[in-house]
């Protein structure tokens, strides 16, 4: 795991001028992975909030087919033609989108990498969360609730994606700490609610006793809960992302917990950095948010409409990147 870098850089006027003049009304193009995962909606709302507060505008690029590499590459071609002031970018695939990022670099459009760390390309900054730590801490929360024992199912995200690799690695390391807990099945549901429901239905048919479910995101956790309810079965379920639907499920006693990936803050801070870079103001080269597990004990601050949340101040954002 990389250590969070907190070096604050002064962005030179010449670099900023390549993307935009030093003026309000910059346009920030925001790339997210899909329209179906509530997490990405939180990123978009955060980006919109930060842009509005700073006198800029956002232009959203969202694949109509979830996580479509060809579609996002096509959207990159479009954004290069339209030449926004800067870009906040979540790659649908951290390897496959590198050529697209390199084309953005050639077009001299400043770009901030958010959520999924790109394997290549040049970025003003990276803003994300520690997926391994989120997986580890949410799994520990589940296993504590189970008394360190029982049959556990893992619902993985998209195979090969960094978020899935790191979260699932955290799940397994927590399980190593609890040798009386057993993984009876681990299958991907591609971060999709309906797929998780279907996978969970199949897993229940082949496993008469499931005590806990470790889902690599909230959408899959909700799908698992729907499958359990449909079969009139009970199990403790956790997710990752801290979405509004997860908070509602925690309040209702349906979901045990969710690791807070804080997409709203990532959208806010990524957009703030893009705008600050354009204006020649100091930025941070990397911010990796620390893990928080949302549960019935602490959900209250998260139980507010996304549209009413406020972005952190720049000073607060700087502290988020602290070691």
C-alpha angles and dihedrals in degrees: 000000000000119000113242110261116219103177110140113217130198106227109221121235092240092058092048093048090060088069106027146340120265096266143103123263095059115163116230116197110212119202118198131171106244149339096243105064111079089212092071091051088058089053091051093049090050091050091049092049094051093045093049092049090052098044096253134121132231130221114194126215112192124166112238088214109057114259093350112175095195092048095050090047088053090049090053089054088052094048092050089056092048091044104205119198092256142341134235104202137197108177116221085218121019093216104032094053096055093096088053092051090049089055089052088051091052089052088055094234111148111238133194117203114222134187102343113053110230116231092224147005131076120283136182088223147337121235119184148114132263102260094187093054091046090052092046097048096044091048091049088052091053094045091049089054089051092050090247095293144081142074114308132194122203120209107198128201125224110337112244096018115128094232091054095044093052098040093049090047087055090049092054094046090054089050090053087060089057108049092176090065116085130201104223095177141002120189136158121248094175095238090290125132098215093046090050091052090052094044091048092050089054093046092052090055091057097037118054093188123045116163102173141019123206107197119187091220140016096252090060091044090056090048090052091051091051090052092049091049091049090054093042090239131136132221136146111255132194131184140182131239105054093238124174092253089053092051090049090051091049090051090050092051092244099109122046098206148324130218106237109237088173100215091174092061092043090053091046097047096040090054093043090054092049092052094043090051090053090052095048093248124142116277137184119245094214139011120183112182119225119242122264124180114215113212140151088282097060110015096109098092089051094050095091131099113270092233091061096052119107126222118240118261116253091256089053091048091053090055090052087065094053122119 
